[in-house]
Amino acid sequence: MHVVALLSQKGGTGKTTLALHLAVAAERARQVAAVIDLDPQASAAGWKDSRAGESPVVVSVQATRLAHALDLARDGGAEIVFLDTAPHSSDVALAAAEAADLVLIPCRAGILDLRAIGATARLAKIAGKPAYVILNSMPARASNVAADARAAVAVHGLDAAPVTIQQRAAYAHALTAGQTAQEYEPSGKAADEVTQLYQWLQPRLRSAAPSKPRA
């Protein structure tokens, strides 16, 4: 079983949106996926409550119960688990990073967001886990913005994924309906972005050692 932690010490970067979209992408790729919601606001769990389908599984747990929740996910046959974390909680973020095989750091292109990456990058480094920045809510047709953002990310010793997530209404509309963009607008650009991001993620997960059950 692989575990992916979505971390950011800044709020509003899109962790929950990416966790849910990637989990649905995994299910559509015939992988059993789960989302563990570690954020006290439980936004991911709230999305699940409004969803008609049974998958992916989404559970809300306290950080102290993370290891137990991962054991249950593994026993339940999950092949990939996404950890949705809260901002401004370094202890929870570090616990998630330590439990993960790989860390994804969603980040908008604004200067405050880019400056805030440093704290999250340090947590991933302390945990000793590979980490990648996902440039999120990017303005359309602004390649110079993406290039500047990648340069700012590199300052922190991180690589940004080649696939960027642009600012599209489909993401918000889909979540409101208990769906993701792949389901809400299957042939849309948002759905294509998520598929590309999930495909990019796969070889990086294969090169990471999968998480193992506790002794």
Order of alpha helices (4+ residues) and beta strands (2+ residues): beta-alpha-beta-alpha-beta-alpha-beta-alpha-beta-alpha-beta-alpha-beta-alpha-alpha-alpha
